[in-house]
Amino acid sequence: MNEILRHFAITNEVVAPEPLRIGFINDSFIVRAARIGEKSYCMQRINHHIFKDVEGLMRNIQLVTDHIRRKLEAAGETDVERKVLQLVPTKEGKLFYKTPQGDYWRLYVLVEPATSQEKVTPASAELTGQAFGRFQRQLADLPFDALCESIPNFHNMEYRLQQLDEAISEAKALPSSDVRRKRLDACQDIIDEIDKRREDMCLAERLFREGKLPKHINHCDTKVNNVLFDEEGRPICIVDLDTVMPGFVFSDFGDFMRTAANTGAEDDPNLANIHVDLDVFESYARGYLKEATFLTDIEKELLPYGCRLLSYMQTVRFFTDYINGDTYYKIAYPEHNLVRTRAQLRLVQEQENAEPQMKEIICRLSK
């Protein structure tokens, strides 16, 4: 670890890196300053099996953080070093260090003092909505095509359905005794539910091609624990920027609602637990709309649709992995991806039932 660390342009003395238990994708380590009051750091090994274009990924992060920093400084903000992540370059001026073994490492200045939260309440949902709405607004004048897709087609509904169709086609070609074929044959009800929503769920891509719906820079992983809070409990900094990429605003609005405004678990085996938490929905929407002043009328109108879209997309992704033999998502038991699929599909159905209330909330808050 110390050998890797010495390649970065650190100006102060630090102690040996220690493992940091955050996230599931990258390996993270905290590097404490040797003297109180000096900078500490977060060192990460980038999972280049998921983020295959590391140069593009790191360029995205630099473009976004530099852009936000300029906005904060131009607005006369104080404490800027706590309000946006700061990459530490290597001594050669690169954004990452590649080891002879082919591993990729990066270094951030640690944002402190700051805290994160795991539990979502209506109060924390509103603050989180403000944080992500502000994040999108700060980047609204950055052309969406200035960034690459760090995971190509990550939130492209048409592509996700194409992946499912390929999985189904491959499974159908297998003998009836094959596990994948058996899984497919037992799930016709899920296929029917997915199929009857296909056209509606691809609306965003069609509207974009027609020039009616814009794309923006989105975070694409809007969890409450990706927001850092100050000592007074106010959101100060957005973290985990690996999935910052071009897309529709529905990604950041809908994915938070998919997890936080669900009264059940993402993999809840008891479908009766799953409903839409309209208190959390309204709170996040209030905070988000307060800051996301760049939204067009059609974007605001389709925010409830965005909730259904992200839940449907995750339904398709879990089901595709189930048919493929559980090759992407980690599972705790053989039918885990099927349980996830049914739970997400139930959430789609509950969001359809709650859409009139969600539309009324968005209309009221937009005024």
Long-range contacts (C-beta under 8 A, 24 or more apart in sequence): 1-29, 1-43, 4-43, 4-97, 4-99, 4-105, 5-31, 5-43, 5-107, 7-90, 7-91, 7-92, 7-97, 7-105, 8-88, 8-89, 8-90, 8-91, 8-97, 8-107, 9-88, 9-89, 9-90, 9-91, 10-39, 10-41, 10-88, 10-107, 12-38, 12-39, 13-38, 14-40, 14-41, 17-43, 23-240, 25-50, 25-242, 26-242, 30-110, 31-107, 31-110, 39-109, 39-110, 40-109, 40-110, 40-112, 41-88, 41-107, 41-108, 41-109, 41-110, 42-107, 42-108, 42-109, 42-110, 43-105, 43-106, 43-107, 44-105, 44-106, 44-107, 44-108, 45-103, 45-104, 45-105, 46-96, 46-104, 46-105, 46-106, 46-242, 48-102, 48-103, 48-104, 50-151, 51-150, 51-151, 51-242, 53-148, 53-150, 54-96, 54-98, 54-104, 55-95, 55-96, 56-148, 56-150, 57-148, 57-150, 57-242, 58-87, 58-95, 58-96, 58-106, 59-95, 59-147, 59-148, 60-147, 60-148, 60-150, 60-241, 60-244, 60-245, 61-85, 61-87, 61-95, 61-241, 61-242, 61-244, 62-87, 62-95, 63-142, 63-146, 63-147, 64-139, 64-142, 64-147, 64-217, 64-241, 64-244, 65-241, 67-138, 67-139, 67-142, 68-135, 68-138, 68-139, 71-138, 79-236, 81-109, 81-111, 82-111, 82-112, 82-114, 82-228, 82-230, 82-236, 82-237, 83-236, 83-237, 84-237, 85-109, 85-111, 85-237, 85-238, 85-239, 85-241, 111-228, 111-236, 111-237, 111-239, 113-230, 113-231, 114-228, 114-229, 114-230, 114-236, 114-237, 115-228, 115-229, 116-224, 116-225, 116-227, 116-228, 116-229, 117-224, 117-225, 117-227, 117-229, 118-224, 118-225, 119-224, 120-224, 120-260, 120-280, 121-280, 122-279, 122-280, 122-282, 122-283, 123-283, 124-224, 125-224, 125-256, 125-260, 125-261, 125-280, 125-283, 125-284, 125-287, 126-283, 126-284, 126-286, 126-287, 127-227, 127-229, 127-233, 127-234, 127-235, 127-287, 128-222, 128-224, 128-227, 128-235, 128-256, 128-260, 128-284, 128-287, 129-256, 129-283, 129-284, 129-285, 129-286, 129-287, 129-288, 129-289, 129-290, 129-291, 130-235, 130-287, 130-288, 130-290, 130-291, 131-227, 131-235, 131-238, 131-287, 131-291, 132-219, 132-222, 132-227, 132-238, 132-252, 132-256, 132-288, 133-287, 133-288, 133-289, 133-290, 133-291, 133-292, 134-291, 135-219, 135-238, 135-252, 136-216, 136-217, 136-218, 136-219, 136-249, 136-252, 136-291, 136-292, 136-294, 137-291, 137-292, 137-293, 137-294, 139-216, 139-217, 140-216, 140-217, 140-294, 142-217, 144-214, 144-215, 144-216, 144-217, 144-246, 144-247, 145-246, 146-217, 147-217, 147-244, 147-245, 147-246, 148-245, 149-245, 149-246, 150-242, 150-243, 150-244, 150-245, 151-243, 151-245, 154-220, 154-243, 154-245, 154-247, 155-220, 155-247, 155-248, 155-250, 155-251, 155-310, 155-313, 156-205, 157-201, 157-202, 157-204, 157-205, 157-309, 157-312, 157-313, 157-316, 158-202, 158-205, 160-313, 160-316, 160-317, 160-320, 161-194, 161-198, 161-201, 161-202, 161-316, 163-316, 163-317, 163-320, 164-194, 164-316, 164-319, 164-320, 164-323, 167-320, 167-323, 167-324, 168-323, 170-324, 171-323, 179-325, 180-323, 180-324, 180-325, 183-322, 183-323, 183-338, 184-323, 187-319, 187-322, 187-323, 187-338, 190-319, 190-341, 190-342, 190-345, 193-345, 194-312, 194-315, 194-316, 194-319, 194-345, 197-312, 197-348, 201-308, 201-309, 201-312, 201-313, 203-302, 203-305, 204-248, 204-250, 204-302, 204-309, 207-298, 208-248, 212-298, 213-248, 213-298, 213-299, 213-302, 214-296, 214-299, 215-246, 215-247, 215-248, 216-246, 216-247, 216-248, 216-249, 216-294, 217-244, 217-245, 217-246, 218-244, 218-245, 218-246, 218-247, 218-248, 218-249, 218-251, 218-252, 219-243, 219-244, 219-251, 219-252, 220-244, 220-245, 220-247, 220-251, 220-252, 220-255, 221-255, 222-251, 222-252, 222-253, 222-255, 222-256, 223-256, 223-259, 223-260, 224-256, 224-260, 248-299, 248-306, 249-292, 249-295, 249-299, 249-303, 249-306, 250-302, 250-303, 250-305, 250-306, 250-309, 250-310, 251-306, 251-310, 253-284, 253-285, 253-288, 253-303, 253-306, 253-307, 254-303, 254-306, 254-307, 254-308, 254-309, 254-310, 254-311, 255-310, 256-284, 257-281, 257-284, 257-306, 257-307, 257-310, 257-351, 258-307, 258-310, 258-311, 258-314, 258-344, 258-347, 260-284, 261-307, 262-347, 264-343, 264-346, 264-347, 265-343, 266-314, 266-340, 266-343, 266-344, 267-336, 267-339, 267-340, 267-343, 268-339, 268-343, 269-339, 269-343, 271-342, 271-343, 271-346, 274-343, 274-346, 274-347, 274-350, 275-350, 275-354, 276-307, 276-347, 276-350, 276-351, 276-353, 276-354, 276-358, 278-354, 278-357, 278-358, 278-361, 281-307, 281-354, 281-358, 281-361, 282-361, 282-365, 285-361, 285-362, 285-365, 286-365, 289-362, 289-365, 289-366, 300-362, 300-366, 301-362, 303-358, 303-362, 304-351, 304-355, 304-358, 304-359, 304-362, 305-355, 307-351, 307-358, 308-348, 308-351, 308-352, 308-355, 311-344, 311-347, 311-348, 311-351, 312-344, 312-348, 314-340, 314-344, 315-341, 315-344, 315-345, 315-348, 318-344
